[in-house]
Amino acid sequence: MKNAKPSHVHELPHPATDEIVLTQVLFALSDPERLEIVRQLSEGPLEMAQCFLSDPEMPKSTKSHLMKVLRESGVVRNEPCGRGRLLTLRRDDLNQRFPGMIDAILAGDKG
């Protein structure tokens, strides 16, 4: 098994494009910290450790929960990348389901 991934690296479940639900996306984006993460990802993929929060003292468990809500709602993709995880905004999937919505939200009032 030459190309097998290490056992500690596992794929996380993501909703298929046609399973992304508008109310779940809007809920995920309603939190200022989650919205800030999405703004950062709108510039391109980032390793999870590179995403910063407004409160650097926030516990890792809280940051993990923020990422989980974004992933489970279909807003981001969270995939293994070496010893870390790579986060990507699912802009194409969101635009397929809700044309223009994510761009309108990101272009809106930033705080």
Secondary structure, 3 states (H helix, E strand, C coil): CCCCCCCCCCCCCCCCHHHCCHHHHHHHHCCHHHHHHHHHHCCCCEEHHHCCCCCCCCCHHHHHHHHHHHHHHCCEEEEEECCEEEEEECHHHHHHHCCCHHHHHHHCCCC
